Amino acid sequence: MSTTRRRKKHVIDRDFDPNRWAHLAFALGGFMGAWVFSNLVEDGWAIIHSYYPQIGRPVPFTANGIGIAIALIATIFAWRREKWFQFMCEVAIEVSQVVWPTRTETRAATVVVIVITLICSVLLSGMDLFWSSITDWLYGI
């Protein structure tokens, strides 16, 4: 009798719709882009203000509006690209097929990592101690 366990194959749910995940990815990307562009516009405005003070100090409300407008245009541009949308759908399909390890597999892998780290730490500290004593001896000559 074999003691090996067979791993269950992940069955793809036929009701899975990758389009909604692609839409969500573009929407979240738009929000992140709005934050990045808002900060970028405000920082750029501050740098330009340091060279040309006549343009005035950065106004956060205006900088945020410009950043959000840039992000909105970029998001709509990316969202309407058929190849990009198809790529995001394919990514969603691939991510849905990921099989996560069980709790026992995760625990076993964690123990292995900790043990290997401790062994490497002991070896490296031993080599460091050895080489530092040799260099101290050589400098003492």
N, C-alpha and C positions, 0 to 999 in steps of 0.2 A: 504494500500500500504506500503510495507516494505521500510524503508530508509537505510537498510544495503546494502553496496556495495559488490558485489562479486568480488573476486580477479580473474584475468585472469590466467588461467593455462598456464604455459610455455610449448610451444610445441617444442619438440626436432627436430632440423633440421636434416633431413635424410642424408644430405650431410656432416654432421659433421664427421670428421675423428679424433678419439682420438690418432691415431698413430703419427700424425705430432706433436701434443702437447707433447706426451711422448718423441719424439726425441728432441724437443726443450728443455724440462726439463733436459734431460741428457746432452745436449750441454751446457746449462747454468750452470749446476752443474759442468761440466768439467772446465769451465772458472773460476768459484768460487774456485774450488779445486786447480787450477793452482796458483791462487793468494795466497790462504792459504798455500799451500805447499812451494811456493817460499819464503814466509816470514818465515815459520817454519824452512826451511833449513838454511836460512841466519841467523836467531836468534840462532839456534842450533849450527851453525858453530862458531858464535861469542862467545857463552858460552864455547864451547870446546877450542877455541883459548885462552880464559882467563886462562884455566888450562894448556894447552899445547901450548905455543906460537910458538913452532917450526913448527906447521902446517901452519902458516901464517894467515893473516887477511882474513875475508870472502870477496870473489870476487862476487859482485852482479850478473854479467853475468853468472858465473858458478852456483851460487845458484839458479838463476831463471831457468836455463836450467835443473838442477836436479829436481826442484819443478814442472816444466812443464812436465817433463818425468814421474814423479810419478803420477801426476794428469791424464795424458794421459792413462797410464796403468790402473789406478783405474777406469777411465771413461769407457774404453773399456771393462774392466771386468764386471762392473755393467750393461752396455748397452747390453751385450750378455746374461745376465741372463734372462731367459724367464719369471720367476715369477716376477722379479723386473719390467720388461718391462710391463707385464700384469697389475701389480699394478699401474704403472703410467698411463696406459690407463684407468683404472677404476677411478682413481682420476680425470683425465680429463673429463670423462663422468659425474661424480658427480658434478664437478665445473660448467659444462655447464648447469646443472639443477638448479642452484642457482637463486632465484627470489629476485632481489634487491628491497628495499623499494622505494616508490615514494618520491618525494621532500616533499610533505605535511606530509607523515608519518615520514620522517627523522626530519623535523622541529618540529613536535609534540613530538617526543621522546627526542630531544635535550632540549626542554623547560622543559619537565618532569625531566630530569637529572639535569638541572640547578636549578630548584625549590627545588628538594629533597636535593641537595648539600647545598643550602643556609639554608634550614631548619635544616639540620644536623649540619652545622657550628654554627648556633645560639644556638642550644641545647648544643653542646659540649663546646662552649665558656661560656655559662651560668653555666654548671657543673664545668668547670675549675675555674671560678670566685668564685663559692660557696665553692669548696674544698680548694682553696688557701686562702680564708678568714678564713675558719675553721682551717687550719693548722697554719696560722699566729696567730690566737687567742690561739691555743694550745701551740705554742712555746713561746708565750708571758706570759704564766702563770708562 
